[in-house]
Amino acid sequence: MSAPPPPVSLSSLKPGSRCTVVRISGNGGIDHRLLDLGFVPETPVRVLRRAPLGDPASYQLRGFEICLRDSEADRIWVRPETA
């Protein structure tokens, strides 16, 4: 049995990817807001699409869609699903 992939930032994933939230890094109000929006550990997330210039991106979690800038998504560490 292989080891699970290491955590990566949510902003590094391509559209169509699925992952699970591991943790939120950093301090400050945005981190608490991300937790309030549902980015809590063990939450499944799907990357839906990116803007034409790459930033922001849309994500689906807990039955809703949210757009985050890469600077916000960089604070969310996830474990990508393996095929």
Buried (B, 14 or more C-beta within 10 A) or exposed (E): EEEEEEBBBBBBBEEEBBBBBBEBEEEEEBBEEBBEBBBBEEBEBBBBEBEEEEBBBBBBBEEEEBBBEBEBBBBBBBBBBEE
